[in-house]
Amino acid sequence: MFKVLSGANGDKPRYRMLWKMGAGQGMLKASIAKEIAALFVLPAILGVSDVLFGLQFFKKLLPNPYQGIWMPFTIFGVLYLGYYLLTVVLYQRIVLKKR
């Protein structure tokens, strides 16, 4: 989140140029949401797959290591989605100031 937001000021001219070329506010917001989603999705997929494969090593210690795995994944998904939405809103506020 902080890496994305720290580069937001450098992206202002790019979005200003898109605005001048005729891109609407909604299109710019959708573009920002998709751009940031790409940065959030890959780490989430890698993290979930790491946990799923990592639990294979605990099969000798735990009879069923995947039992109840949905609960932590649900909590992770909700928190991660909130973190993503917060990043998108803050980024949009920095880059898309009132014209």
MDAnalysis code that builds the backbone (N, CA, C; Angstrom):
import MDAnalysis as mda
import numpy as np

u = mda.Universe.empty(297, n_residues=99, atom_resindex=np.repeat(np.arange(99), 3), trajectory=True)
u.add_TopologyAttr("name", ["N", "CA", "C"] * 99)
u.add_TopologyAttr("resid", np.arange(1, 100))
u.add_TopologyAttr("resname", ["MET", "PHE", "LYS", "VAL", "LEU", "SER", "GLY", "ALA", "ASN", "GLY", "ASP", "LYS", "PRO", "ARG", "TYR", "ARG", "MET", "LEU", "TRP", "LYS", "MET", "GLY", "ALA", "GLY", "GLN", "GLY", "MET", "LEU", "LYS", "ALA", "SER", "ILE", "ALA", "LYS", "GLU", "ILE", "ALA", "ALA", "LEU", "PHE", "VAL", "LEU", "PRO", "ALA", "ILE", "LEU", "GLY", "VAL", "SER", "ASP", "VAL", "LEU", "PHE", "GLY", "LEU", "GLN", "PHE", "PHE", "LYS", "LYS", "LEU", "LEU", "PRO", "ASN", "PRO", "TYR", "GLN", "GLY", "ILE", "TRP", "MET", "PRO", "PHE", "THR", "ILE", "PHE", "GLY", "VAL", "LEU", "TYR", "LEU", "GLY", "TYR", "TYR", "LEU", "LEU", "THR", "VAL", "VAL", "LEU", "TYR", "GLN", "ARG", "ILE", "VAL", "LEU", "LYS", "LYS", "ARG"])
u.atoms.positions = np.array([
    [0.832, -1.183, 0.000],
    [0.000, 0.000, 0.000],
    [0.881, 1.253, 0.000],
    [1.893, 1.271, 0.867],
    [2.718, 2.467, 0.982],
    [3.565, 2.690, -0.269],
    [4.006, 1.613, -0.894],
    [4.766, 1.716, -2.138],
    [3.884, 2.305, -3.242],
    [2.657, 1.845, -3.312],
    [1.724, 2.345, -4.328],
    [1.416, 3.819, -4.088],
    [1.139, 4.170, -2.843],
    [0.770, 5.546, -2.528],
    [1.961, 6.497, -2.645],
    [3.163, 6.009, -2.378],
    [4.329, 6.888, -2.486],
    [4.615, 7.253, -3.946],
    [4.209, 6.421, -4.888],
    [4.402, 6.725, -6.303],
    [3.237, 7.456, -6.938],
    [2.224, 7.769, -6.151],
    [1.019, 8.399, -6.696],
    [1.299, 9.789, -7.249],
    [2.139, 10.560, -6.590],
    [2.424, 11.910, -7.077],
    [3.111, 11.871, -8.442],
    [3.914, 10.852, -8.679],
    [4.561, 10.714, -9.976],
    [3.600, 10.328, -11.087],
    [2.452, 9.777, -10.714],
    [1.452, 9.362, -11.701],
    [0.452, 10.465, -12.046],
    [0.483, 11.562, -11.314],
    [-0.468, 12.655, -11.580],
    [-0.413, 13.142, -13.023],
    [0.789, 13.400, -13.581],
    [0.816, 13.883, -14.968],
    [0.217, 12.893, -15.967],
    [0.411, 11.617, -15.713],
    [-0.139, 10.598, -16.609],
    [-1.671, 10.650, -16.607],
    [-2.268, 10.745, -15.440],
    [-3.734, 10.798, -15.362],
    [-4.261, 12.154, -15.824],
    [-3.490, 13.219, -15.627],
    [-3.889, 14.526, -16.128],
    [-3.928, 14.502, -17.659],
    [-2.955, 13.824, -18.264],
    [-2.925, 13.713, -19.719],
    [-4.127, 12.905, -20.228],
    [-4.443, 11.822, -19.542],
    [-5.617, 11.033, -19.924],
    [-6.895, 11.870, -19.817],
    [-6.966, 12.702, -18.778],
    [-8.121, 13.578, -18.587],
    [-8.244, 14.556, -19.755],
    [-7.102, 15.125, -20.170],
    [-7.104, 16.082, -21.278],
    [-7.457, 15.420, -22.607],
    [-7.153, 14.129, -22.719],
    [-7.458, 13.399, -23.951],
    [-8.926, 12.975, -24.010],
    [-9.670, 13.212, -22.941],
    [-11.098, 12.946, -22.981],
    [-11.581, 11.790, -22.118],
    [-10.692, 11.190, -21.348],
    [-11.122, 10.112, -20.452],
    [-11.959, 10.714, -19.329],
    [-13.083, 10.110, -19.079],
    [-13.958, 10.606, -18.026],
    [-13.495, 10.185, -16.641],
    [-14.085, 10.811, -15.651],
    [-13.739, 10.531, -14.254],
    [-13.976, 9.055, -13.918],
    [-15.074, 8.505, -14.397],
    [-15.375, 7.097, -14.131],
    [-14.368, 6.163, -14.770],
    [-13.944, 6.504, -15.974],
    [-12.958, 5.679, -16.665],
    [-11.610, 5.723, -15.940],
    [-11.231, 6.889, -15.444],
    [-9.980, 7.029, -14.714],
    [-10.026, 6.251, -13.396],
    [-11.149, 6.317, -12.720],
    [-11.290, 5.571, -11.463],
    [-11.236, 4.071, -11.702],
    [-11.881, 3.611, -12.774],
    [-11.838, 2.187, -13.105],
    [-10.429, 1.756, -13.474],
    [-9.717, 2.606, -14.180],
    [-8.342, 2.313, -14.557],
    [-7.456, 2.183, -13.323],
    [-7.636, 3.076, -12.372],
    [-6.866, 3.020, -11.128],
    [-7.184, 1.745, -10.363],
    [-8.466, 1.412, -10.269],
    [-8.866, 0.205, -9.539],
    [-8.263, -1.040, -10.169],
    [-8.249, -1.121, -11.489],
    [-7.681, -2.290, -12.171],
    [-6.165, -2.341, -12.007],
    [-5.527, -1.198, -12.091],
    [-4.073, -1.142, -11.956],
    [-3.635, -1.609, -10.571],
    [-4.314, -1.132, -9.556],
    [-3.960, -1.516, -8.185],
    [-4.358, -2.959, -7.916],
    [-5.461, -3.417, -8.507],
    [-5.878, -4.816, -8.337],
    [-4.802, -5.760, -8.854],
    [-4.173, -5.389, -9.965],
    [-3.106, -6.227, -10.503],
    [-1.951, -6.339, -9.515],
    [-1.691, -5.277, -8.779],
    [-0.613, -5.300, -7.794],
    [-0.990, -6.073, -6.532],
    [-2.272, -6.222, -6.260],
    [-2.717, -6.914, -5.058],
    [-2.993, -8.395, -5.299],
    [-3.438, -8.753, -6.492],
    [-3.884, -10.123, -6.751],
    [-2.738, -11.125, -6.737],
    [-1.642, -10.814, -7.395],
    [-0.531, -11.765, -7.475],
    [0.018, -12.138, -6.095],
    [0.314, -11.178, -5.210],
    [0.775, -11.574, -3.873],
    [-0.261, -12.394, -3.096],
    [-1.539, -12.094, -3.298],
    [-2.577, -12.856, -2.600],
    [-2.592, -14.297, -3.084],
    [-2.521, -14.486, -4.388],
    [-2.514, -15.847, -4.941],
    [-1.282, -16.612, -4.479],
    [-0.136, -15.954, -4.513],
    [1.097, -16.612, -4.065],
    [1.039, -16.962, -2.575],
    [0.491, -16.069, -1.778],
    [0.384, -16.326, -0.347],
    [-0.541, -17.490, -0.026],
    [-1.681, -17.534, -0.675],
    [-2.639, -18.617, -0.440],
    [-2.058, -19.950, -0.908],
    [-1.431, -19.952, -2.073],
    [-0.847, -21.208, -2.560],
    [0.311, -21.653, -1.677],
    [1.073, -20.716, -1.139],
    [2.153, -21.060, -0.218],
    [1.617, -21.754, 1.026],
    [0.540, -21.238, 1.565],
    [-0.071, -21.851, 2.747],
    [-0.605, -23.238, 2.414],
    [-1.294, -23.353, 1.286],
    [-1.879, -24.649, 0.919],
    [-0.801, -25.715, 0.699],
    [0.273, -25.349, 0.015],
    [1.355, -26.316, -0.188],
    [2.164, -26.530, 1.086],
    [2.319, -25.493, 1.880],
    [3.076, -25.612, 3.123],
    [2.418, -26.523, 4.142],
    [1.101, -26.580, 4.126],
    [0.400, -27.456, 5.059],
    [0.660, -28.930, 4.772],
    [1.141, -29.238, 3.594],
    [1.479, -30.636, 3.260],
    [2.545, -31.174, 4.207],
    [3.432, -30.303, 4.669],
    [4.519, -30.726, 5.556],
    [4.036, -31.065, 6.958],
    [2.833, -30.680, 7.307],
    [2.307, -30.928, 8.639],
    [1.372, -32.135, 8.697],
    [1.282, -32.879, 7.624],
    [0.386, -34.040, 7.603],
    [0.783, -35.097, 8.626],
    [2.064, -35.203, 8.939],
    [2.499, -36.189, 9.937],
    [2.192, -35.727, 11.356],
    [2.148, -34.427, 11.573],
    [1.859, -33.883, 12.896],
    [0.367, -33.713, 13.150],
    [-0.351, -33.332, 12.117],
    [-1.786, -33.099, 12.224],
    [-2.533, -34.099, 11.353],
    [-3.582, -34.700, 11.865],
    [-4.311, -35.686, 11.067],
    [-4.976, -35.061, 9.830],
    [-5.519, -33.872, 9.955],
    [-6.172, -33.201, 8.835],
    [-5.829, -31.710, 8.891],
    [-4.685, -31.309, 8.315],
    [-4.267, -29.910, 8.435],
    [-5.168, -28.925, 7.691],
    [-5.977, -29.413, 6.765],
    [-6.841, -28.511, 5.988],
    [-8.235, -28.336, 6.598],
    [-8.482, -28.984, 7.705],
    [-9.785, -28.872, 8.358],
    [-9.954, -27.444, 8.895],
    [-11.014, -26.805, 8.530],
    [-11.301, -25.456, 8.999],
    [-10.458, -24.371, 8.340],
    [-9.851, -24.679, 7.215],
    [-8.975, -23.714, 6.544],
    [-9.757, -22.537, 5.963],
    [-11.028, -22.717, 5.749],
    [-11.850, -21.663, 5.167],
    [-11.934, -20.436, 6.066],
    [-11.897, -20.638, 7.403],
    [-12.042, -19.512, 8.338],
    [-10.868, -18.520, 8.227],
    [-9.608, -18.969, 8.314],
    [-8.530, -17.994, 8.152],
    [-8.480, -17.379, 6.750],
    [-8.840, -18.165, 5.736],
    [-8.849, -17.630, 4.380],
    [-9.954, -16.585, 4.216],
    [-11.085, -16.788, 4.861],
    [-12.170, -15.813, 4.813],
    [-11.753, -14.512, 5.502],
    [-11.145, -14.630, 6.673],
    [-10.666, -13.447, 7.392],
    [-9.618, -12.717, 6.557],
    [-8.686, -13.478, 5.990],
    [-7.660, -12.891, 5.129],
    [-8.302, -12.165, 3.947],
    [-9.261, -12.788, 3.306],
    [-9.908, -12.186, 2.146],
    [-10.619, -10.884, 2.485],
    [-11.320, -10.869, 3.597],
    [-12.056, -9.663, 4.001],
    [-11.082, -8.534, 4.332],
    [-10.047, -8.841, 5.115],
    [-9.071, -7.815, 5.478],
    [-8.295, -7.323, 4.254],
    [-7.921, -8.236, 3.393],
    [-7.161, -7.874, 2.199],
    [-8.009, -7.033, 1.250],
    [-9.288, -7.370, 1.115],
    [-10.195, -6.579, 0.292],
    [-10.340, -5.167, 0.866],
    [-10.484, -5.066, 2.168],
    [-10.565, -3.749, 2.809],
    [-9.306, -2.929, 2.591],
    [-8.166, -3.578, 2.697],
    [-6.880, -2.933, 2.475],
    [-6.763, -2.455, 1.029],
    [-7.225, -3.270, 0.098],
    [-7.231, -2.897, -1.324],
    [-8.130, -1.692, -1.565],
    [-9.342, -1.732, -1.040],
    [-10.290, -0.632, -1.247],
    [-9.774, 0.670, -0.646],
    [-9.158, 0.589, 0.523],
    [-8.572, 1.771, 1.148],
    [-7.458, 2.339, 0.275],
    [-6.630, 1.472, -0.275],
    [-5.550, 1.918, -1.156],
    [-6.099, 2.603, -2.397],
    [-7.136, 2.031, -2.988],
    [-7.738, 2.622, -4.192],
    [-8.303, 4.004, -3.883],
    [-9.021, 4.134, -2.788],
    [-9.635, 5.423, -2.440],
    [-8.552, 6.476, -2.179],
    [-7.521, 6.110, -1.414],
    [-6.456, 7.076, -1.127],
    [-5.697, 7.461, -2.392],
    [-5.439, 6.502, -3.261],
    [-4.741, 6.772, -4.520],
    [-5.566, 7.699, -5.400],
    [-6.858, 7.441, -5.474],
    [-7.731, 8.294, -6.285],
    [-7.771, 9.716, -5.734],
    [-7.759, 9.858, -4.425],
    [-7.763, 11.198, -3.834],
    [-6.478, 11.954, -4.158],
    [-5.370, 11.241, -4.214],
    [-4.102, 11.895, -4.520],
    [-4.028, 12.268, -5.992],
    [-4.383, 11.323, -6.862],
    [-4.171, 11.501, -8.297],
    [-5.296, 12.301, -8.956],
    [-6.520, 12.073, -8.555],
    [-7.663, 12.687, -9.225],
    [-8.264, 13.809, -8.375],
    [-7.517, 14.843, -8.165],
    [-8.076, 15.977, -7.434],
    [-9.142, 16.635, -8.289],
    [-10.007, 17.375, -7.646],
    [-11.105, 18.047, -8.372],
    [-10.551, 18.880, -9.519],
    [-11.134, 18.727, -10.661],
    [-10.667, 19.441, -11.866],
    [-11.369, 20.783, -11.959],
])
